[in-house]
Amino acid sequence: MYFTRIGDMYTNIRGGGTDLAIIRSAIEGEKDRDRIKEIKTEVIDKRTTIIKLLDDNGNKKIIKFKSSDYDVFFRLIPEKEKSLLQDREVNIDPNINAIYKLDKLRKEGVLTEEEFSLKKGELLGKIN
């Protein structure tokens, strides 16, 4: 199970008027100020927070949430954030990652307890 945020976020800028109106206003003073419109910026967030997980039958499920829910998940379960999970896998000894994967296979019933223990022992012997 992990969560992440997907989609785009951008800033929309409106107003200001033309360069000519700005130059005239600077030269002629107040009489041309009404031609310059107020500059407005708006942040457009079209991102979605998703959680990917496996149900009891092993089927992948995706649940969508508002973009702002990402911050709530990050406060509650930061260890399940996708980029943090990927970083953790990169920085850990590959044999430890293999043990995690074997444990997952054991929990799914693919490996017996005996097979898991045997392979785990081999991998632990390879760790520096």
Backbone as CSV, one residue per row, in Angstrom:
resi,resn,N_x,N_y,N_z,CA_x,CA_y,CA_z,C_x,C_y,C_z
1,MET,0.836,-1.182,0.000,0.000,0.000,0.000,0.882,1.247,0.000
2,TYR,0.500,2.220,-0.798,1.188,3.504,-0.774,0.233,4.597,-1.227
3,PHE,0.614,5.847,-0.972,-0.159,6.978,-1.474,0.779,7.935,-2.185
4,THR,0.208,8.694,-3.105,0.971,9.700,-3.845,-0.001,10.735,-4.398
5,ARG,0.544,11.763,-5.015,-0.284,12.804,-5.625,0.065,12.847,-7.101
6,ILE,-0.964,12.868,-7.970,-0.757,12.915,-9.414,-1.510,14.106,-9.993
7,GLY,-1.112,14.539,-11.181,-1.794,15.637,-11.855,-0.926,16.874,-11.947
8,ASP,-1.545,17.979,-12.345,-0.819,19.226,-12.578,-1.292,20.339,-11.653
9,MET,-0.374,21.256,-11.388,-0.666,22.467,-10.625,0.057,23.607,-11.325
10,TYR,-0.642,24.729,-11.530,-0.018,25.856,-12.213,-0.596,27.168,-11.693
11,THR,0.053,28.267,-12.064,-0.388,29.595,-11.651,-0.936,30.334,-12.855
12,ASN,-2.132,30.899,-12.717,-2.771,31.672,-13.768,-2.637,33.155,-13.394
13,ILE,-2.063,33.958,-14.295,-1.859,35.387,-14.036,-2.715,36.181,-15.012
14,ARG,-3.514,37.150,-14.475,-4.383,37.980,-15.316,-4.211,39.442,-14.949
15,GLY,-4.478,40.301,-15.926,-4.467,41.740,-15.674,-3.157,42.384,-16.036
16,GLY,-2.982,43.619,-15.580,-1.735,44.343,-15.816,-1.816,45.337,-16.953
17,GLY,-2.598,45.045,-17.970,-2.676,45.960,-19.109,-1.519,45.773,-20.067
18,THR,-1.473,46.638,-21.075,-0.419,46.538,-22.087,0.816,47.305,-21.643
19,ASP,1.920,47.008,-22.280,3.164,47.732,-21.988,2.999,49.216,-22.286
20,LEU,2.261,49.521,-23.354,2.060,50.919,-23.748,1.305,51.684,-22.659
21,ALA,0.273,51.070,-22.086,-0.490,51.730,-21.025,0.381,51.974,-19.797
22,ILE,1.250,51.049,-19.486,2.140,51.201,-18.334,3.128,52.338,-18.568
23,ILE,3.690,52.417,-19.778,4.647,53.485,-20.110,3.950,54.840,-20.096
24,ARG,2.743,54.910,-20.697,1.994,56.178,-20.700,1.701,56.637,-19.280
25,SER,1.302,55.678,-18.437,0.984,56.017,-17.056,2.201,56.594,-16.346
26,ALA,3.355,56.031,-16.610,4.583,56.517,-15.984,4.926,57.918,-16.467
27,ILE,4.685,58.185,-17.754,5.037,59.486,-18.332,3.970,60.534,-18.028
28,GLU,2.710,60.190,-18.258,1.631,61.170,-18.158,1.040,61.277,-16.758
29,GLY,1.325,60.343,-15.911,0.820,60.441,-14.537,-0.506,59.734,-14.348
30,GLU,-1.297,60.267,-13.427,-2.513,59.618,-12.956,-3.596,59.457,-14.010
31,LYS,-3.678,60.325,-15.013,-4.822,60.282,-15.924,-4.900,58.977,-16.724
32,ASP,-3.782,58.255,-16.879,-3.792,57.019,-17.657,-3.807,55.773,-16.761
33,ARG,-3.873,55.979,-15.443,-3.797,54.841,-14.514,-4.976,53.895,-14.658
34,ASP,-6.144,54.383,-15.055,-7.311,53.509,-15.140,-7.174,52.465,-16.246
35,ARG,-6.231,52.640,-17.159,-6.012,51.653,-18.225,-5.241,50.433,-17.726
36,ILE,-4.556,50.578,-16.606,-3.786,49.465,-16.054,-4.682,48.694,-15.096
37,LYS,-4.871,47.429,-15.387,-5.721,46.584,-14.548,-4.882,45.943,-13.444
38,GLU,-5.553,45.667,-12.351,-4.892,44.994,-11.239,-4.417,43.609,-11.699
39,ILE,-3.226,43.239,-11.280,-2.694,41.921,-11.626,-3.186,40.923,-10.586
40,LYS,-3.809,39.854,-11.067,-4.331,38.823,-10.175,-3.664,37.495,-10.511
41,THR,-3.241,36.791,-9.478,-2.682,35.455,-9.673,-3.575,34.449,-8.958
42,GLU,-3.712,33.304,-9.580,-4.558,32.256,-9.026,-3.832,30.925,-9.207
43,VAL,-3.738,30.160,-8.133,-3.114,28.844,-8.209,-4.194,27.831,-8.580
44,ILE,-3.972,27.120,-9.671,-4.903,26.100,-10.138,-4.305,24.737,-9.779
45,ASP,-4.990,23.999,-8.925,-4.505,22.692,-8.479,-5.425,21.612,-9.033
46,LYS,-4.963,20.918,-10.047,-5.747,19.842,-10.655,-5.180,18.477,-10.267
47,ARG,-4.467,18.447,-9.128,-3.879,17.197,-8.674,-4.898,16.380,-7.883
48,THR,-4.656,15.090,-7.829,-5.481,14.159,-7.081,-4.562,13.309,-6.211
49,THR,-4.987,13.050,-5.001,-4.254,12.132,-4.136,-4.850,10.750,-4.332
50,ILE,-3.989,9.753,-4.513,-4.483,8.385,-4.666,-3.799,7.467,-3.659
51,ILE,-4.556,6.458,-3.267,-4.003,5.373,-2.459,-4.136,4.107,-3.294
52,LYS,-3.030,3.388,-3.448,-3.053,2.086,-4.122,-2.870,1.023,-3.052
53,LEU,-3.736,0.005,-3.087,-3.637,-1.064,-2.107,-4.142,-2.367,-2.697
54,LEU,-3.937,-3.453,-1.975,-4.450,-4.767,-2.353,-5.607,-5.104,-1.428
55,ASP,-6.726,-5.598,-2.015,-7.835,-6.020,-1.166,-7.564,-7.434,-0.642
56,ASP,-8.516,-8.010,0.071,-8.329,-9.330,0.680,-8.091,-10.432,-0.345
57,ASN,-8.553,-10.225,-1.583,-8.376,-11.223,-2.641,-7.107,-11.000,-3.450
58,GLY,-6.308,-10.009,-3.086,-5.073,-9.725,-3.813,-5.264,-8.837,-5.031
59,ASN,-6.470,-8.287,-5.208,-6.736,-7.388,-6.334,-6.286,-5.976,-6.003
60,LYS,-5.685,-5.293,-6.991,-5.237,-3.915,-6.779,-6.440,-2.978,-6.775
61,LYS,-6.444,-2.067,-5.845,-7.505,-1.057,-5.725,-6.868,0.321,-5.687
62,ILE,-7.527,1.280,-6.326,-7.091,2.674,-6.286,-8.246,3.501,-5.735
63,ILE,-7.959,4.278,-4.709,-8.962,5.160,-4.118,-8.479,6.587,-4.323
64,LYS,-9.362,7.448,-4.862,-8.994,8.837,-5.154,-9.503,9.763,-4.055
65,PHE,-8.678,10.784,-3.767,-9.012,11.795,-2.764,-8.675,13.179,-3.311
66,LYS,-9.106,14.218,-2.591,-8.734,15.588,-2.955,-7.231,15.762,-2.797
67,SER,-6.683,16.715,-3.525,-5.247,16.991,-3.460,-4.814,17.325,-2.037
68,SER,-5.621,18.084,-1.323,-5.257,18.512,0.033,-5.187,17.347,1.021
69,ASP,-5.833,16.223,0.707,-5.787,15.061,1.597,-4.392,14.446,1.663
70,TYR,-3.561,14.733,0.661,-2.177,14.241,0.655,-1.459,14.665,1.937
71,ASP,-1.642,15.922,2.333,-0.972,16.441,3.530,-1.417,15.693,4.788
72,VAL,-2.694,15.331,4.843,-3.214,14.581,5.991,-2.571,13.192,6.036
73,PHE,-2.546,12.510,4.880,-1.918,11.184,4.831,-0.441,11.267,5.203
74,PHE,0.232,12.319,4.725,1.662,12.448,4.998,1.924,12.634,6.491
75,ARG,1.014,13.337,7.186,1.165,13.501,8.639,0.882,12.189,9.381
76,LEU,-0.119,11.428,8.895,-0.531,10.216,9.598,0.338,8.999,9.282
77,ILE,0.683,8.819,7.994,1.438,7.624,7.582,2.544,7.994,6.586
78,PRO,3.518,8.782,7.014,4.554,9.236,6.081,5.362,8.091,5.473
79,GLU,5.466,6.980,6.194,6.256,5.858,5.682,5.611,5.190,4.468
80,LYS,4.351,5.514,4.171,3.653,4.923,3.027,3.641,5.840,1.805
81,GLU,4.321,6.977,1.875,4.395,7.889,0.729,5.291,7.256,-0.329
82,LYS,4.838,7.254,-1.582,5.516,6.505,-2.640,6.988,6.869,-2.810
83,SER,7.325,8.144,-2.881,8.721,8.514,-3.117,9.600,8.118,-1.932
84,LEU,9.056,8.160,-0.714,9.828,7.726,0.453,10.060,6.220,0.420
85,LEU,9.052,5.472,-0.033,9.212,4.025,-0.152,10.287,3.691,-1.170
86,GLN,10.284,4.410,-2.304,11.286,4.158,-3.339,12.679,4.508,-2.830
87,ASP,12.819,5.627,-2.124,14.117,6.020,-1.569,14.618,4.976,-0.574
88,ARG,13.714,4.472,0.239,14.103,3.482,1.239,14.628,2.217,0.558
89,GLU,13.973,1.784,-0.534,14.430,0.597,-1.251,15.797,0.819,-1.874
90,VAL,16.054,2.025,-2.370,17.335,2.317,-3.007,18.468,2.299,-1.992
91,ASN,18.219,2.798,-0.786,19.275,2.958,0.209,19.529,1.722,1.067
92,ILE,18.660,0.734,1.003,18.806,-0.456,1.835,19.559,-1.527,1.046
93,ASP,20.319,-2.329,1.759,21.024,-3.456,1.148,20.033,-4.295,0.325
94,PRO,20.390,-4.694,-0.896,19.478,-5.466,-1.753,19.019,-6.776,-1.106
95,ASN,19.842,-7.340,-0.246,19.446,-8.580,0.430,18.303,-8.339,1.412
96,ILE,18.293,-7.168,2.039,17.192,-6.834,2.949,15.911,-6.630,2.148
97,ASN,16.020,-5.955,0.993,14.846,-5.807,0.125,14.320,-7.169,-0.298
98,ALA,15.221,-8.097,-0.592,14.809,-9.444,-0.993,14.064,-10.141,0.146
99,ILE,14.507,-9.919,1.388,13.819,-10.516,2.539,12.407,-9.949,2.659
100,TYR,12.250,-8.628,2.465,10.909,-8.023,2.489,10.017,-8.663,1.431
101,LYS,10.564,-8.862,0.243,9.779,-9.461,-0.847,9.426,-10.912,-0.534
102,LEU,10.374,-11.649,0.037,10.085,-13.032,0.433,8.997,-13.076,1.503
103,ASP,9.050,-12.144,2.455,8.042,-12.080,3.508,6.659,-11.826,2.912
104,LYS,6.617,-10.963,1.910,5.344,-10.690,1.234,4.816,-11.965,0.572
105,LEU,5.705,-12.705,-0.086,5.298,-13.965,-0.722,4.830,-14.984,0.323
106,ARG,5.480,-14.987,1.485,5.063,-15.887,2.568,3.663,-15.523,3.053
107,LYS,3.432,-14.234,3.231,2.119,-13.779,3.705,1.021,-14.059,2.691
108,GLU,1.380,-14.053,1.402,0.401,-14.333,0.345,0.195,-15.834,0.138
109,GLY,0.985,-16.649,0.841,0.836,-18.096,0.732,1.624,-18.730,-0.394
110,VAL,2.455,-17.959,-1.077,3.262,-18.484,-2.175,4.410,-19.327,-1.629
111,LEU,5.001,-18.896,-0.513,6.088,-19.636,0.134,5.596,-20.212,1.457
112,THR,6.115,-21.384,1.800,5.817,-21.944,3.120,6.715,-21.256,4.144
113,GLU,6.403,-21.466,5.403,7.212,-20.901,6.488,8.642,-21.446,6.420
114,GLU,8.750,-22.728,6.092,10.070,-23.369,6.006,10.895,-22.785,4.853
115,GLU,10.272,-22.619,3.678,10.978,-22.045,2.522,11.432,-20.617,2.825
116,PHE,10.542,-19.866,3.461,10.872,-18.487,3.817,12.070,-18.446,4.766
117,SER,12.047,-19.262,5.811,13.139,-19.269,6.798,14.465,-19.666,6.168
118,LEU,14.436,-20.650,5.268,15.656,-21.102,4.605,16.268,-19.982,3.762
119,LYS,15.444,-19.361,2.910,15.925,-18.277,2.038,16.361,-17.065,2.859
120,LYS,15.605,-16.758,3.894,15.941,-15.622,4.755,17.317,-15.828,5.383
121,GLY,17.585,-17.042,5.853,18.888,-17.345,6.441,20.022,-17.155,5.442
122,GLU,19.802,-17.595,4.189,20.817,-17.421,3.140,21.095,-15.937,2.895
123,LEU,20.022,-15.158,2.806,20.173,-13.724,2.520,20.820,-12.982,3.689
124,LEU,20.463,-13.340,4.907,21.075,-12.690,6.071,22.578,-12.955,6.119
125,GLY,23.000,-14.120,5.645,24.420,-14.442,5.598,25.193,-13.597,4.595
126,LYS,24.497,-13.020,3.613,25.147,-12.205,2.575,25.248,-10.726,2.947
127,ILE,24.543,-10.322,4.001,24.528,-8.902,4.376,25.864,-8.519,4.986
128,ASN,26.396,-7.371,4.538,27.712,-6.896,5.014,27.682,-6.534,6.469
